[in-house]
């Protein structure tokens, strides 16, 4: 996909941090870090993307993760499976270019700020990783 997507973990307008270990477990050996601390994902099928992980005070630290920016997500199923797992474990939500939130758990809907994106559009619920792709393509 030639777009950027963003994952947020919020309650209202406040960051709701989750442990970095959930990101590391979700994408496992595909998560790479260089000497400067920049991160990216690399998959055996050749798919790659840059990611920016932020905590409550900016760059992710021991304070946890509140957002992940993903530049040009790959088609790799392992990417989408890992993202879906992270979303399920953290009750976070995904936003694409159209700004309409996508959640992986109905319990996450109340955590999405009511004025986030289009106020007339309720968050969509993805029940499996393939639904994430479908929702983004529909936008």
C-alpha positions as CSV (number, residue, x, y, z in Angstrom):
1,X,0.0,0.0,0.0
2,X,1.3,3.4,-0.9
3,X,0.0,5.2,2.2
4,X,0.8,5.9,5.8
5,X,-1.2,4.4,8.6
6,X,-1.1,5.1,12.3
7,X,-1.9,3.1,15.4
8,X,-3.0,5.0,18.5
9,X,-3.6,3.8,22.1
10,X,-5.7,6.5,23.7
11,X,-8.4,6.9,26.3
12,X,-10.2,10.1,25.4
13,X,-7.4,12.4,24.3
14,X,-4.8,11.0,26.7
15,X,-2.2,8.5,25.8
16,X,-2.8,5.0,27.2
17,X,0.6,3.4,27.1
18,X,1.2,-0.3,26.5
19,X,4.5,-2.2,26.9
20,X,6.9,-2.2,24.0
21,X,7.2,-6.0,24.5
22,X,3.8,-6.3,22.8
23,X,5.2,-4.7,19.7
24,X,8.3,-6.9,19.8
25,X,6.2,-10.0,20.3
26,X,3.7,-9.0,17.6
27,X,6.3,-8.6,14.8
28,X,8.9,-10.9,16.3
29,X,12.1,-11.3,14.3
30,X,10.8,-8.9,11.6
31,X,11.3,-5.9,13.8
32,X,14.8,-4.4,13.2
33,X,16.6,-1.6,14.9
34,X,19.8,0.2,13.6
35,X,22.6,1.8,15.7
36,X,20.7,5.1,16.0
37,X,17.6,3.4,17.3
38,X,15.6,3.8,14.1
39,X,13.2,0.9,13.5
40,X,11.8,-0.9,10.5
41,X,10.1,-4.1,9.6
42,X,11.5,-6.6,7.1
43,X,9.8,-9.8,6.0
44,X,11.1,-12.9,4.1
45,X,8.8,-12.1,1.1
46,X,10.7,-8.8,0.6
47,X,8.1,-6.6,2.2
48,X,9.6,-3.7,4.3
49,X,8.4,-0.6,5.9
50,X,9.6,2.1,8.3
51,X,7.9,2.5,11.7
52,X,8.1,5.3,14.2
53,X,7.2,4.2,17.8
54,X,6.3,7.0,20.2
55,X,5.6,7.0,23.9
56,X,3.8,9.5,26.1
57,X,6.8,11.9,26.1
58,X,7.8,11.4,22.4
59,X,10.2,8.6,21.4
60,X,9.2,5.2,23.0
61,X,11.0,4.5,26.2
62,X,10.3,2.7,29.5
63,X,7.1,4.8,29.6
64,X,5.5,2.5,27.0
65,X,4.0,3.0,23.5
66,X,1.1,5.2,22.6
67,X,1.4,5.4,18.9
68,X,3.1,3.7,15.9
69,X,3.5,5.4,12.6
70,X,3.8,3.0,9.6
71,X,5.1,4.3,6.3
72,X,4.0,2.3,3.2
73,X,2.8,-0.9,4.9
74,X,3.8,-4.0,3.0
75,X,1.5,-6.6,1.6
76,X,3.2,-9.3,3.8
77,X,0.6,-11.3,5.7
78,X,3.0,-11.4,8.7
79,X,2.9,-7.6,8.9
80,X,-0.9,-7.6,9.0
81,X,-1.1,-10.5,11.4
82,X,1.3,-8.8,13.8
83,X,-0.5,-5.5,13.6
84,X,-3.8,-7.2,14.3
85,X,-2.4,-9.1,17.3
86,X,-1.0,-5.8,18.7
87,X,-4.4,-4.1,18.2
88,X,-6.2,-7.0,20.0
89,X,-3.8,-7.1,22.9
90,X,-3.8,-3.3,23.4
91,X,-7.3,-2.2,22.4
92,X,-5.7,0.4,20.2
93,X,-7.1,1.7,16.9
94,X,-5.7,2.1,13.4
95,X,-6.2,5.2,11.2
96,X,-5.5,5.4,7.5
97,X,-5.6,8.4,5.2
98,X,-9.4,8.8,5.4
99,X,-9.1,9.2,9.2
100,X,-11.8,6.7,10.0
101,X,-10.7,4.5,13.0
102,X,-10.5,0.7,12.8
103,X,-10.5,-1.4,16.0
104,X,-9.9,-5.1,16.4
105,X,-12.0,-5.4,19.5
106,X,-15.5,-4.0,20.2
107,X,-14.3,-3.0,23.6
108,X,-11.9,-0.5,22.0
109,X,-14.7,1.5,20.4
110,X,-15.4,3.6,23.6
111,X,-11.6,4.4,23.8
112,X,-11.6,6.2,20.5
113,X,-12.2,9.9,21.0
114,X,-15.6,10.9,19.8
115,X,-14.2,13.8,17.7
116,X,-11.5,11.7,16.1
117,X,-11.7,11.9,12.3
118,X,-15.2,12.1,10.8
119,X,-17.6,12.7,13.7
120,X,-20.4,11.0,11.7
121,X,-18.4,7.8,11.1
122,X,-18.3,5.2,13.9
123,X,-15.1,3.1,14.2
124,X,-15.2,-0.1,12.1
125,X,-14.4,-3.4,13.8
126,X,-11.9,-5.8,12.1
127,X,-12.6,-9.3,13.2
128,X,-9.5,-10.8,11.5
129,X,-6.3,-9.4,10.0
130,X,-7.6,-9.4,6.5
131,X,-10.4,-7.0,7.5
132,X,-7.7,-4.4,8.3
133,X,-6.7,-4.4,4.6
134,X,-10.3,-4.4,3.4
135,X,-11.2,-1.4,5.6
136,X,-8.2,0.6,4.4
137,X,-9.0,-0.2,0.8
138,X,-12.6,0.9,1.2
139,X,-11.5,4.3,2.3
